[in-house]
Amino acid sequence: MKKFFSTALAHGLFWQLIGILVGAGLVTGIRATMGLSVTAKFFFTEPAWVLGGFFGVLFFIAGSGAVSDWYKWARGIDTPEHHEDHHTGWEKYLSVSLDHKVIGIQYTVTALVLLSLGGLFALIFRTELAQSQLQFLTVEMQLFGQNGPQLYNTLMSLHGMIMIVSILLGVAGIMNYVVPLLLGAQDMAFPRLNAFSYWIAVPAAVLLVMSLILGGFDTGWTGYPPLSARAPVGMQMFFLGVFTAGWSSILGALNVIVTVVRMRAKGMTAMRMPILVWASVATSIIALTATQLIGLSFQLVMFQRLFGMGFFDPAKGGNPVLFQHLFWFYSHPAVYVFVLPGLGVISELLPVFARKPLFGYRWIAMSSLGIALVGFIVWAHHMFTSGMNEYLRVPFMYSTLLVAIPTGVKFFSWVATIWKGKISYETPMLFVIGAIVVFLMGGLTGPPNATVSTDLHLHDTYFIVGHFHDTIFGGFVFPFFAALYYWFPKATGRRMNETLGKIHFWLMTPSFFVMTLGMMRIGLLGMRRRIADYDPALGFDNTHLVLTIAGFLIAISVCVFMYNFFNSIKNGEKAEGNVWNSRSPEWQVPSPMPAHNYDQPFEVVGEPYDYGLPGSKYVEFIAPSKNTHK
């Protein structure tokens, strides 16, 4: 316990609490001198909580030490470009590190924690839905200042946004750990900025969870006004948490782009880069250019609540539909922020286990950029029922359908890669195949939502819920698990248990199909999403019971993974050499990865995915004497 309290995480959380109290106390003192009310239902007034939350983030960053080097630089103290971690055990993962591998693991573990928390919220409200009529989230129930239906709304809303933030952190974890290794770089381009990008995400997650205990909110993860303009103070913590997490996404994206442009190994031309690097670049372009829009939309609602501004209030000349345009201009491309790295993982791992060259490498690389670019002109298909101008429906319908073209390129390339391959079915490959099938389900159920005539019927039904879960699970969650099983030996020097990995896959995959197909079935029959109860006369009780059982089976499978993951860190089979027989450069050096990645630089001399071609070679390490002469 003493070691924990010496870590940056413990220091940061302590100072975040102090910052909240300082900020809230400052506003309370000012209001007292002005003769205004200083207390509210949750002790402080809403302005006090908002400034307190903002101060808490600043105090966390300062208290954790994430900006200590910048403080020294500002005072004229020289700071080395890199330094070894002061902590050597588990504590280093709870402390500030400039090593991209440590930061990647920090992102990944934080993503798993939030994934578990968001899943727990889903199990609670899914249990309520297992039978019609309110069972335990009743009107008489009171928790965190909310009755049962209000708590249902909060848990449902937080489930959505916590899952989204966990996926964003998982994306950052994969890119931080793997991209420099694939490029032959020693680290990210800006190591201090990289550390800052992670540590600012931690207080953001705390603010999101705080919204639960400050009255919650009933808007869903989208935060649409006018509901969000009059929700409890927990709504403000939600807005502030997402706004803060956006900084992590923007700064991390900037770092990835600069790293790829400036730090590639000798001979690694654009068309010799690994596909996962291409996917990371496309992802980072979206995150860098679009994240500001969701931050802006939430900030405007915050200001409307705090200062009485009328951005989205028709009585004051505002327009609530404007919020949706701002929100979805980011939030639909954000889907590709989730799935592009996952699709990159599929393309990266598939040739390894099929023992064949990746079919259509250039087409796959360009399709990632195509998805990213087309993704910016499809946002209004979420708004066909919103009351926007009708003449906008048709162009957005066509632009949305256009996304299927670059996505289809990937599918056909994967099928051609698998065709007549010498496939081995280790756990990573199982999750890759599962990802392809699940994402295909998400893709096939997408066009009905893009077509105006069918979307008017399907919008806000459980069909959308099923489609979205297929897209996100197939596009990221399944590939995320594949990536964890695949690169775990590289990070730890040990392998995860294959038997437990297969149990995880075969328990989760059928359960997931049952859940999403059931969601889409009752959605077609008219079941609305985001409701705590439904009419028993509709006959949905049995289906909802099956969906709930499937949800719990998925949760059990994730528990199996968690046990396998953390137990294998110390007790897993030792991974020696190139455990997957990969051509990728990181597997040509010992595991776990050396502190500075590559003691000898390498030169790219061939194509990255020429598996099965005699005499082909991707990288060639440069001998020390040759390098010195150079």
DATA-V343944 format. One record per residue. N is the residue number from 1. RES is the residue in one small letter. OMEGA is omega in degrees with one decimal (NA if undefined). Layout:
{{N & RES & OMEGA} {N & RES & OMEGA}}
//
This chain:
{{1 & m & 179.2} {2 & k & 178.1} {3 & k & 180.0} {4 & f & -176.9} {5 & f & 176.4} {6 & s & -175.6} {7 & t & 178.8} {8 & a & -179.5} {9 & l & 180.0} {10 & a & 178.7} {11 & h & -177.8} {12 & g & -179.8} {13 & l & 177.2} {14 & f & -177.6} {15 & w & 174.1} {16 & q & 176.3} {17 & l & 178.4} {18 & i & -179.7} {19 & g & 178.0} {20 & i & -179.3} {21 & l & 179.3} {22 & v & -179.1} {23 & g & 179.6} {24 & a & 178.6} {25 & g & 179.3} {26 & l & 179.5} {27 & v & -180.0} {28 & t & 178.4} {29 & g & 179.5} {30 & i & 179.7} {31 & r & 179.3} {32 & a & 179.5} {33 & t & 179.2} {34 & m & 180.0} {35 & g & 180.0} {36 & l & 179.2} {37 & s & -178.1} {38 & v & 179.1} {39 & t & 179.9} {40 & a & -177.2} {41 & k & 180.0} {42 & f & 174.3} {43 & f & 176.8} {44 & f & 172.9} {45 & t & -178.4} {46 & e & 177.5} {47 & p & 179.1} {48 & a & 179.1} {49 & w & -178.2} {50 & v & 178.6} {51 & l & 176.2} {52 & g & 177.3} {53 & g & 179.0} {54 & f & 177.2} {55 & f & 179.3} {56 & g & 177.9} {57 & v & -179.8} {58 & l & -179.7} {59 & f & 177.8} {60 & f & -178.0} {61 & i & 179.5} {62 & a & -176.6} {63 & g & -179.3} {64 & s & -178.0} {65 & g & -177.6} {66 & a & -179.9} {67 & v & -177.0} {68 & s & 179.4} {69 & d & 179.1} {70 & w & 175.0} {71 & y & -179.8} {72 & k & -179.9} {73 & w & 179.8} {74 & a & 179.0} {75 & r & 176.9} {76 & g & 179.9} {77 & i & -178.5} {78 & d & 177.3} {79 & t & 179.4} {80 & p & -179.0} {81 & e & 177.7} {82 & h & 173.0} {83 & h & 177.4} {84 & e & 178.8} {85 & d & 177.3} {86 & h & 178.4} {87 & h & -177.8} {88 & t & -179.2} {89 & g & -179.4} {90 & w & -176.9} {91 & e & -176.9} {92 & k & 178.7} {93 & y & 174.5} {94 & l & -178.0} {95 & s & -178.3} {96 & v & 178.0} {97 & s & 176.7} {98 & l & -178.9} {99 & d & -177.2} {100 & h & -179.8} {101 & k & 177.3} {102 & v & -179.7} {103 & i & 177.2} {104 & g & 177.9} {105 & i & 177.2} {106 & q & 176.7} {107 & y & -173.8} {108 & t & -179.2} {109 & v & 176.5} {110 & t & 177.1} {111 & a & 179.7} {112 & l & 178.0} {113 & v & -179.8} {114 & l & 176.6} {115 & l & 178.9} {116 & s & -179.8} {117 & l & 177.4} {118 & g & 176.8} {119 & g & 177.1} {120 & l & 176.9} {121 & f & -180.0} {122 & a & -179.8} {123 & l & -179.5} {124 & i & -177.2} {125 & f & 175.4} {126 & r & 176.0} {127 & t & 176.8} {128 & e & -177.6} {129 & l & -176.1} {130 & a & 179.6} {131 & q & 178.2} {132 & s & -172.7} {133 & q & -179.3} {134 & l & -177.0} {135 & q & -179.7} {136 & f & 173.3} {137 & l & -173.3} {138 & t & 179.2} {139 & v & -177.7} {140 & e & -178.5} {141 & m & 178.3} {142 & q & 177.6} {143 & l & -178.0} {144 & f & 178.9} {145 & g & -177.5} {146 & q & 170.7} {147 & n & -173.1} {148 & g & 179.9} {149 & p & 177.0} {150 & q & 178.4} {151 & l & 175.2} {152 & y & -179.6} {153 & n & -180.0} {154 & t & -179.2} {155 & l & 177.9} {156 & m & -178.8} {157 & s & -179.7} {158 & l & 176.2} {159 & h & -178.6} {160 & g & -174.9} {161 & m & 177.7} {162 & i & 176.4} {163 & m & 179.7} {164 & i & 178.6} {165 & v & 179.2} {166 & s & 178.4} {167 & i & 176.7} {168 & l & 178.3} {169 & l & 175.6} {170 & g & 174.9} {171 & v & 179.8} {172 & a & 178.9} {173 & g & 178.8} {174 & i & -176.2} {175 & m & -179.3} {176 & n & -176.7} {177 & y & -166.2} {178 & v & -171.5} {179 & v & 177.6} {180 & p & 178.7} {181 & l & 180.0} {182 & l & -178.5} {183 & l & -174.5} {184 & g & -179.6} {185 & a & 177.7} {186 & q & -178.7} {187 & d & 171.8} {188 & m & -176.5} {189 & a & -177.6} {190 & f & -174.8} {191 & p & -178.8} {192 & r & 176.8} {193 & l & 178.2} {194 & n & 177.6} {195 & a & 179.1} {196 & f & -179.1} {197 & s & 177.4} {198 & y & -170.9} {199 & w & 175.4} {200 & i & 178.0} {201 & a & -177.4} {202 & v & 176.4} {203 & p & 175.7} {204 & a & 178.1} {205 & a & 178.4} {206 & v & 179.0} {207 & l & 178.0} {208 & l & -180.0} {209 & v & 178.0} {210 & m & -179.2} {211 & s & 179.9} {212 & l & -174.6} {213 & i & 178.2} {214 & l & 174.1} {215 & g & 178.4} {216 & g & 178.6} {217 & f & -170.5} {218 & d & -170.4} {219 & t & -164.7} {220 & g & -175.5} {221 & w & -176.8} {222 & t & 177.5} {223 & g & -178.0} {224 & y & 163.2} {225 & p & 9.9} {226 & p & 179.5} {227 & l & -176.8} {228 & s & -179.9} {229 & a & -179.0} {230 & r & 177.1} {231 & a & 178.2} {232 & p & -175.2} {233 & v & 175.3} {234 & g & 177.0} {235 & m & -179.7} {236 & q & 177.8} {237 & m & 175.5} {238 & f & 179.5} {239 & f & -176.9} {240 & l & 178.5} {241 & g & 178.8} {242 & v & 178.6} {243 & f & -179.6} {244 & t & 178.6} {245 & a & 178.1} {246 & g & 178.0} {247 & w & 177.6} {248 & s & -178.2} {249 & s & -177.6} {250 & i & -176.4} {251 & l & 176.6} {252 & g & 178.6} {253 & a & 177.6} {254 & l & -178.6} {255 & n & -179.6} {256 & v & -177.6} {257 & i & -179.6} {258 & v & 179.5} {259 & t & -178.6} {260 & v & -176.9} {261 & v & -168.0} {262 & r & -166.9} {263 & m & 177.4} {264 & r & 178.5} {265 & a & 177.8} {266 & k & 178.5} {267 & g & -179.1} {268 & m & 175.1} {269 & t & -178.2} {270 & a & -177.2} {271 & m & 170.2} {272 & r & 177.6} {273 & m & 172.7} {274 & p & -177.5} {275 & i & 179.4} {276 & l & 176.8} {277 & v & 175.9} {278 & w & 179.4} {279 & a & 179.4} {280 & s & 177.5} {281 & v & 179.8} {282 & a & 177.6} {283 & t & -176.1} {284 & s & 175.9} {285 & i & 179.2} {286 & i & -176.0} {287 & a & -177.4} {288 & l & -171.5} {289 & t & -172.8} {290 & a & -174.8} {291 & t & -179.2} {292 & q & -174.2} {293 & l & 177.3} {294 & i & 175.8} {295 & g & 179.4} {296 & l & -178.1} {297 & s & 178.8} {298 & f & 179.6} {299 & q & -179.9} {300 & l & 176.7} {301 & v & 175.5} {302 & m & -178.8} {303 & f & 177.5} {304 & q & 179.5} {305 & r & -173.8} {306 & l & -169.9} {307 & f & 177.8} {308 & g & 178.0} {309 & m & -171.6} {310 & g & -175.9} {311 & f & -175.0} {312 & f & -179.3} {313 & d & -178.3} {314 & p & -179.9} {315 & a & 179.9} {316 & k & 178.5} {317 & g & 179.6} {318 & g & -177.0} {319 & n & -179.4} {320 & p & 178.3} {321 & v & 176.5} {322 & l & 177.8} {323 & f & -177.7} {324 & q & 177.2} {325 & h & 179.2} {326 & l & -176.4} {327 & f & -174.3} {328 & w & 175.2} {329 & f & 171.2} {330 & y & -163.6} {331 & s & 170.4} {332 & h & 171.6} {333 & p & 178.0} {334 & a & 175.4} {335 & v & 179.3} {336 & y & 170.1} {337 & v & 178.8} {338 & f & -166.1} {339 & v & -177.5} {340 & l & 175.1} {341 & p & 177.3} {342 & g & 176.9} {343 & l & 174.7} {344 & g & 177.0} {345 & v & 177.9} {346 & i & -178.5} {347 & s & -179.4} {348 & e & -173.6} {349 & l & -174.1} {350 & l & 179.2} {351 & p & -179.4} {352 & v & -175.4} {353 & f & 173.7} {354 & a & -179.9} {355 & r & 177.7} {356 & k & 173.4} {357 & p & 176.2} {358 & l & -176.8} {359 & f & 174.3} {360 & g & -177.1} {361 & y & -176.1} {362 & r & 178.5} {363 & w & 178.4} {364 & i & 179.8} {365 & a & -178.6} {366 & m & -179.8} {367 & s & 176.6} {368 & s & 177.2} {369 & l & 179.0} {370 & g & 177.8} {371 & i & -179.3} {372 & a & -176.6} {373 & l & 179.8} {374 & v & -179.3} {375 & g & -179.6} {376 & f & -175.9} {377 & i & -177.7} {378 & v & -166.4} {379 & w & -170.9} {380 & a & 173.0} {381 & h & 172.8} {382 & h & -169.1} {383 & m & -179.7} {384 & f & -178.7} {385 & t & -170.5} {386 & s & -175.2} {387 & g & 176.0} {388 & m & -178.3} {389 & n & -173.5} {390 & e & -177.6} {391 & y & 177.5} {392 & l & -173.8} {393 & r & -173.5} {394 & v & 178.3} {395 & p & 178.4} {396 & f & 175.1} {397 & m & -178.9} {398 & y & -179.9} {399 & s & 178.5} {400 & t & 178.1} {401 & l & 179.9} {402 & l & 179.8} {403 & v & -178.6} {404 & a & -175.9} {405 & i & 178.0} {406 & p & 176.7} {407 & t & 177.4} {408 & g & 176.1} {409 & v & -179.6} {410 & k & -177.8} {411 & f & -178.7} {412 & f & 177.1} {413 & s & 177.9} {414 & w & 179.9} {415 & v & 179.0} {416 & a & 177.4} {417 & t & -179.8} {418 & i & -173.1} {419 & w & 178.4} {420 & k & 175.5} {421 & g & 176.0} {422 & k & -168.1} {423 & i & 170.0} {424 & s & -168.6} {425 & y & 169.9} {426 & e & -174.4} {427 & t & 178.0} {428 & p & -179.5} {429 & m & 176.7} {430 & l & -179.6} {431 & f & 174.3} {432 & v & 178.8} {433 & i & 176.8} {434 & g & 179.0} {435 & a & -179.5} {436 & i & -176.8} {437 & v & -178.6} {438 & v & 179.1} {439 & f & 174.4} {440 & l & 176.5} {441 & m & 176.9} {442 & g & -179.9} {443 & g & -178.9} {444 & l & 178.7} {445 & t & 179.0} {446 & g & -178.1} {447 & p & 175.5} {448 & p & 177.5} {449 & n & -179.8} {450 & a & -178.3} {451 & t & -171.8} {452 & v & -172.7} {453 & s & -179.6} {454 & t & -179.1} {455 & d & 179.1} {456 & l & 177.1} {457 & h & -171.6} {458 & l & -173.7} {459 & h & 178.8} {460 & d & 170.6} {461 & t & 178.7} {462 & y & 172.7} {463 & f & 178.6} {464 & i & 179.5} {465 & v & 178.4} {466 & g & 178.1} {467 & h & -176.8} {468 & f & 178.6} {469 & h & 174.8} {470 & d & -177.7} {471 & t & -176.2} {472 & i & 178.8} {473 & f & 179.4} {474 & g & -176.9} {475 & g & 179.6} {476 & f & -169.9} {477 & v & 176.4} {478 & f & 175.6} {479 & p & 177.9} {480 & f & 176.8} {481 & f & 176.7} {482 & a & -179.8} {483 & a & -179.7} {484 & l & 178.1} {485 & y & -174.5} {486 & y & -175.3} {487 & w & 176.5} {488 & f & 178.0} {489 & p & -179.9} {490 & k & -177.8} {491 & a & -171.4} {492 & t & -174.2} {493 & g & 179.2} {494 & r & 179.3} {495 & r & 171.9} {496 & m & -177.0} {497 & n & -176.7} {498 & e & -179.1} {499 & t & 177.6} {500 & l & 177.0} {501 & g & 179.3} {502 & k & 175.3} {503 & i & 177.2} {504 & h & -176.1} {505 & f & -173.0} {506 & w & 173.4} {507 & l & -175.5} {508 & m & -169.9} {509 & t & 178.2} {510 & p & 179.6} {511 & s & -179.3} {512 & f & 177.9} {513 & f & 178.3} {514 & v & -176.3} {515 & m & -174.4} {516 & t & 177.0} {517 & l & 175.8} {518 & g & 176.8} {519 & m & -178.1} {520 & m & 179.1} {521 & r & -177.5} {522 & i & 174.3} {523 & g & 177.0} {524 & l & 179.6} {525 & l & 172.9} {526 & g & 179.6} {527 & m & -179.8} {528 & r & 174.5} {529 & r & 176.6} {530 & r & 174.4} {531 & i & -176.3} {532 & a & -176.6} {533 & d & -180.0} {534 & y & -175.8} {535 & d & 179.1} {536 & p & 179.9} {537 & a & -180.0} {538 & l & 177.4} {539 & g & -177.7} {540 & f & -173.2} {541 & d & -177.3} {542 & n & 179.7} {543 & t & 179.7} {544 & h & 176.2} {545 & l & 177.8} {546 & v & 178.7} {547 & l & -179.6} {548 & t & 177.5} {549 & i & 178.5} {550 & a & 178.2} {551 & g & 178.5} {552 & f & 176.7} {553 & l & 175.5} {554 & i & 178.8} {555 & a & 178.2} {556 & i & 180.0} {557 & s & 177.6} {558 & v & 175.3} {559 & c & 175.7} {560 & v & 178.0} {561 & f & -177.7} {562 & m & 177.3} {563 & y & -180.0} {564 & n & -176.5} {565 & f & -173.1} {566 & f & 177.3} {567 & n & -176.7} {568 & s & 179.5} {569 & i & 179.6} {570 & k & -170.7} {571 & n & -178.6} {572 & g & 176.4} {573 & e & -178.6} {574 & k & -179.3} {575 & a & -178.6} {576 & e & 176.8} {577 & g & -176.4} {578 & n & -169.2} {579 & v & -178.7} {580 & w & -177.5} {581 & n & -176.2} {582 & s & 175.1} {583 & r & -174.3} {584 & s & -171.4} {585 & p & -176.1} {586 & e & -179.9} {587 & w & 178.0} {588 & q & 178.4} {589 & v & -175.8} {590 & p & 175.3} {591 & s & -4.1} {592 & p & -174.4} {593 & m & 175.8} {594 & p & -173.7} {595 & a & -177.8} {596 & h & 173.7} {597 & n & -174.0} {598 & y & 176.5} {599 & d & 174.4} {600 & q & 176.2} {601 & p & 178.5} {602 & f & 176.9} {603 & e & 178.1} {604 & v & -175.3} {605 & v & -178.2} {606 & g & -178.9} {607 & e & -172.5} {608 & p & -170.1} {609 & y & -179.8} {610 & d & 178.3} {611 & y & 175.9} {612 & g & 179.0} {613 & l & -175.3} {614 & p & 174.3} {615 & g & -178.3} {616 & s & -179.1} {617 & k & -179.6} {618 & y & -178.1} {619 & v & 177.1} {620 & e & -177.5} {621 & f & -176.5} {622 & i & -179.7} {623 & a & -177.3} {624 & p & -179.0} {625 & s & 179.4} {626 & k & 179.7} {627 & n & 179.1} {628 & t & 179.4} {629 & h & 178.3} {630 & k & NA}}
//
